[in-house]
Amino acid sequence: MAEAIVPQERLLYASYSPPHIYEDGTDGQPIVTALFREPTNGGGKGYSIREYSLAKGSMFYRFPKSGGHWSRAVIREEWYRETETRLPDWVFEAADSAC
């Protein structure tokens, strides 16, 4: 039986956000936002951001929709948009040294 080739994914960084009340008054839920290194759709080195609901136990957001994105600047922007925190420089440095 032939084995399927699975793209290499590696968790680089994660951040926990406790539940809070949103501006529209709805209750929030605890969330983990995680940065992964994974191949782009073209096979190059890329990154993805995923958000997981701890209350539901599932992923509810992914950027990009599939594969990884090659631009660290875009990933940093998206991370800040989602978490309102800056992604540390050492995250990418550690990813490069582990290659």
NUZAKE-855820 format. One record per residue: residue in one letter; residue number from 1; y, z, x of N, C-alpha, C in turn. Coordinates in pm, whole numbers, plus 50000, padded with zeros to 5 digits. Atoms other than C-alpha are relative to their C-alpha. Example, Ala and Ser with C-alpha at 12.3 -4.5 7.8 and 13.67 -1.06 7.14 Angstrom:
A,1,49881,50000,50089,49550,50780,51230,50120,50000,50090 $
S,2,49881,49994,49918,49894,50714,51367,50109,50073,49923 $
! end
This chain:
M,1,49882,50000,50084,50000,50000,50000,50123,50000,50089 $
A,2,49876,50009,49923,50340,49903,50138,50095,50112,49960 $
E,3,49903,49893,50028,50600,50178,50169,50136,49939,49974 $
A,4,49865,50046,50029,50942,50126,50020,50095,50049,50108 $
I,5,49898,49960,49903,51236,50133,50258,50112,50070,49923 $
V,6,49898,49921,50067,51475,50406,50149,50119,50014,50094 $
P,7,49883,49985,49914,51833,50404,50282,50014,50143,50050 $
Q,8,49979,49869,49942,51911,50694,50514,50128,50061,49945 $
E,9,49884,49925,50047,52144,50946,50353,50001,50133,50074 $
R,10,49990,49873,49929,52275,51254,50527,50120,50077,49945 $
L,11,49893,49914,50047,52476,51540,50383,50086,50041,50118 $
L,12,49908,49966,49892,52786,51592,50599,50084,50123,49970 $
Y,13,49907,49893,50034,52999,51840,50406,49992,50025,49849 $
A,14,50000,49967,50144,53011,52022,50072,50106,50105,49974 $
S,15,49895,49907,50041,53276,52217,49884,49970,50049,49858 $
Y,16,50024,49940,50131,53236,52456,49590,50133,50023,49928 $
S,17,49884,49974,50084,53491,52469,49308,49956,50087,49882 $
P,18,50039,49913,50111,53465,52763,49067,50051,49946,49867 $
P,19,49952,50045,50131,53512,52715,48691,50148,50035,49983 $
H,20,49859,49974,50029,53872,52693,48572,50037,49933,49868 $
I,21,49952,50060,50124,54074,52596,48266,50083,49877,50037 $
Y,22,49926,50122,49974,54197,52236,48271,50134,50001,49926 $
E,23,49867,50009,50060,54553,52135,48176,49995,49981,49848 $
D,24,50010,50024,50144,54434,52025,47831,49937,50118,49925 $
G,25,50053,49880,50063,54285,52370,47767,49848,50009,49995 $
T,26,50147,49995,50002,53917,52278,47803,49949,50084,50117 $
D,27,50062,49919,49896,53688,52505,48001,49937,49909,50106 $
G,28,50064,50072,49890,53579,52382,48340,49863,50057,50028 $
Q,29,50131,49953,49961,53247,52432,48507,49995,50005,50153 $
P,30,50009,49999,49855,53144,52518,48862,49948,49865,50051 $
I,31,50030,50132,49948,53124,52201,49072,49978,50007,50151 $
V,32,50015,50022,49857,52994,52110,49415,50034,49854,50027 $
T,33,49964,50134,49956,53160,51810,49578,49941,49982,50139 $
A,34,50072,50019,49874,52956,51663,49864,50032,49863,50060 $
L,35,49980,50124,49925,53018,51401,50131,49870,49965,50070 $
F,36,50122,50048,49937,52721,51194,50247,50031,49881,50091 $
R,37,49998,50123,49922,52679,50940,50523,49883,49917,49950 $
E,38,50105,50090,50046,52485,50643,50392,50044,49857,50025 $
P,39,49965,50140,49972,52470,50269,50452,50086,49938,49890 $
T,40,49927,50080,50098,52715,50034,50284,49901,49903,49937 $
N,41,50090,50099,50062,52569,49769,50055,49963,49889,50097 $
G,42,50029,50102,49899,52590,49532,50354,49918,50051,50117 $
G,43,50083,49944,49895,52391,49769,50576,50075,50070,50111 $
G,44,49922,49930,49898,52678,49908,50787,50009,50149,49971 $
K,45,49982,49856,50016,52776,50273,50832,50107,50027,49894 $
G,46,49905,49967,50105,52946,50421,50526,49988,50144,49955 $
Y,47,49994,49864,50052,53019,50736,50330,50009,49994,49847 $
S,48,49986,49990,50145,52991,50845,49967,50036,50144,49964 $
I,49,49964,49869,50055,53130,51133,49764,49928,50015,49868 $
R,50,50070,49973,50127,52926,51290,49485,50042,50137,49949 $
E,51,49968,49870,50061,53014,51566,49242,49885,50039,49908 $
Y,52,50113,49946,50077,52748,51786,49086,50048,50115,49913 $
S,53,49975,49889,50091,52778,52012,48784,49892,50105,50023 $
L,54,50099,49894,49983,52612,52343,48861,49949,50049,49866 $
A,55,50042,49957,50133,52603,52427,48490,49892,49907,49943 $
K,56,50094,50097,50055,52416,52106,48400,49890,49963,50100 $
G,57,50100,50032,49898,52230,52066,48729,49985,49852,50028 $
S,58,50010,50144,49977,52315,51699,48766,50130,49944,50059 $
M,59,49884,50069,49946,52548,51455,48938,50076,49935,49885 $
F,60,49922,50064,50106,52835,51337,48719,50106,49904,50054 $
Y,61,49901,50091,49942,53057,51144,48962,49952,49954,50137 $
R,62,50037,50056,49870,52995,50915,49258,50104,49897,50041 $
F,63,49910,50100,49945,53233,50718,49479,49946,49957,50136 $
P,64,49993,50108,50097,53169,50438,49540,49879,50001,49907 $
K,65,50108,50001,50101,52941,50351,49250,49863,49979,50062 $
S,66,50127,50019,49930,52669,50231,49489,50027,49979,50148 $
G,67,49984,50014,49856,52614,50229,49863,50107,50093,50054 $
G,68,49896,49921,49937,52863,50380,50104,50126,49917,50019 $
H,69,49875,50069,49973,53227,50293,50173,50029,50015,50148 $
W,70,49982,50000,49854,53314,50202,50532,50131,50066,50045 $
S,71,49868,49951,49959,53678,50325,50532,50012,50152,49987 $
R,72,49980,49855,50002,53728,50688,50630,50130,50036,49930 $
A,73,49871,49972,50066,54089,50669,50507,49982,50001,49848 $
V,74,50024,50006,50145,53972,50569,50158,49918,50122,49956 $
I,75,50082,49884,50032,53709,50845,50162,50086,50126,50000 $
R,76,49910,49884,49994,53973,51101,50268,50090,50007,49876 $
E,77,49914,50007,50119,54204,50986,49986,49925,50044,49875 $
E,78,50081,49969,50118,53929,51008,49726,49959,50147,50000 $
W,79,50037,49858,49989,53816,51350,49854,50118,50086,49954 $
Y,80,49881,49922,50036,54172,51482,49821,50028,49988,49849 $
R,81,49976,50021,50144,54209,51330,49473,49905,50085,49916 $
E,82,50100,49925,50076,53890,51501,49357,50008,50151,50021 $
T,83,50008,49857,49969,53920,51839,49531,50134,50068,50024 $
E,84,49867,49950,49962,54292,51876,49617,49993,50082,50129 $
T,85,50011,49942,49866,54178,51982,49967,49980,49885,50099 $
R,86,50017,50102,49896,54177,51789,50293,49860,50009,50060 $
L,87,50131,50008,49935,53852,51675,50448,50021,50025,50150 $
P,88,49980,49970,49857,53824,51828,50799,49963,49882,50091 $
D,89,50029,50107,49903,53834,51587,51096,49861,50013,50060 $
W,90,50128,49978,49933,53523,51745,51247,49882,49944,49920 $
V,91,50109,50053,50082,53314,51613,50955,49957,49862,50053 $
F,92,50032,50133,49950,53337,51256,51085,49958,50005,50146 $
E,93,50038,49987,49859,53316,51364,51450,49854,50044,50011 $
A,94,50140,49954,50000,52990,51548,51376,49907,49887,49959 $
A,95,50082,50112,50045,52857,51242,51192,49981,49898,50112 $
D,96,50010,50096,49889,52936,51020,51493,49910,50051,50111 $
S,97,50080,49946,49889,52773,51253,51744,49853,50010,49965 $
A,98,50139,49989,50043,52454,51273,51536,49930,49865,49995 $
C,99,50061,50135,50007,52395,50895,51548,49900,49978,50109 $
! end
